[in-house]
Amino acid sequence: MPQLNPTPWFAILVFSWLIFLTVIPNKVLNHAFTNEITMLNTENLKSDTWNWPWH
């Protein structure tokens, strides 16, 4: 039964993981994000308290 011979399947497993760990991360990390990250100014984040009557 050829399914029990681990030699070709182990090689396929190793080569597929080498592709997953070397080629695919480089392709994913090369994508440019469309939204730029903007830093918030901490001086403008002061909030006012609400003075609502509770009656």
Buried (B, 14 or more C-beta within 10 A) or exposed (E): EEEEEEEEEEEEEEEEEEEEEEEEEEEEEEEEEEEEEEEEEEEEEEEEEEEEEEE
